[in-house]
Amino acid sequence: MGNRKPWGQGVAAKQCLERNRKANHVVEWVFPCLDQEKIESSGDLWPRGSLKKKLVRGVFQPWIHKAKGRWFTLKVAKLVCRKIWDNLPFTPPRDPKLTFSQYITVQARRLVGLSRASKKLKMADPTLLDTLLDVDAWCLATCQAVGY
């Protein structure tokens, strides 16, 4: 066998640290966007429906552009759901037929599906909208100066 790396410096340890870092960032971004009353009444961490609904887009649109690359694997999504569950000031109701790990897996799969769909739609970055408006204003001013 080859030389072993010291404890905590191997590939698995680095992956675990990276997953925790990503999960902490996502929780930090998404927690202010969640409707806690809806979570308390329904027991679902993520809203029902597709991204066609304004409520669902409202949860993902403010922060999804910050997650560049491959962030939403099932393990990271499970960590995110678990950390959100721990940060809630109440205990949401859940289906009694499901164990806690099954409940977290269902919620994580929902997060993965919605986040991948929203990244695919390329939801607009709010900071880029100001730039687009500046470009439009510049084009308008240039066209008026030229006489178009």
Residue pairs with C-beta under 8 A, 6 or more apart in sequence:
4 10
7 13
19 73
19 75
19 76
19 79
20 79
22 67
22 71
22 76
22 79
23 76
23 79
23 80
23 83
24 83
25 66
25 67
26 63
26 67
26 71
26 76
26 80
27 80
27 83
27 84
27 87
29 62
29 63
29 66
30 59
30 63
30 80
30 84
31 84
31 87
33 58
33 59
33 60
33 62
33 63
34 45
34 59
34 84
35 47
35 55
35 59
36 88
36 89
36 90
38 44
38 47
39 45
39 88
39 92
40 90
40 92
40 93
42 48
42 92
43 92
43 93
43 94
43 95
44 92
44 107
44 110
45 81
45 84
45 85
45 92
45 107
45 110
45 111
46 59
46 107
46 110
46 111
46 114
47 53
47 55
47 56
47 59
48 56
49 55
49 56
50 56
50 117
51 57
51 60
51 114
51 117
51 118
51 121
56 114
57 118
57 123
60 114
60 115
60 118
60 123
61 118
61 123
61 124
61 126
62 126
64 115
64 118
64 119
64 123
65 123
65 124
65 125
65 126
67 115
67 119
71 115
72 111
72 112
72 115
72 116
72 119
73 112
74 105
74 108
74 109
74 112
77 108
77 109
77 111
77 112
77 115
78 104
78 105
78 108
80 108
80 111
81 104
81 107
81 108
81 111
82 104
85 92
85 104
94 100
94 103
95 103
98 106
